[in-house]
Amino acid sequence: QVQLVESGGGLVQAGGSLRLSCAASGITFSINAFGWYRQAPGKQREWVATVTSGGATSYKDSTKGRFTISRDNAKNTVYLQMDNLEPEDTAVYYCNVIKFPVNYWGQGTQVTVSS
């Protein structure tokens, strides 16, 4: 079955960087898109970034210029490079795979940014 495993989260100071990875297994279909979402305590889950099967990327406005999403098709892995992190970026980050109309989710990885 489809399984997504995130890694790379941790504790950093404001201005620091982290690189998140999400490895997908059990994928036997063509993926429409990979995405990253995040959820802070007491907040709704929100979309962060997407990369399509064709390589097109899009970002939440507050992350533009700081975050970079990329993928390795051969490894079925998606990455999120996060630079110049801010305390407001603190959240559990979730990997998402879209094969319309089905969405798959990972278990999440914690990112904590201290000031």
Disulfide bonds with the S-S distance in Angstrom:
Cys22-Cys95 2.08
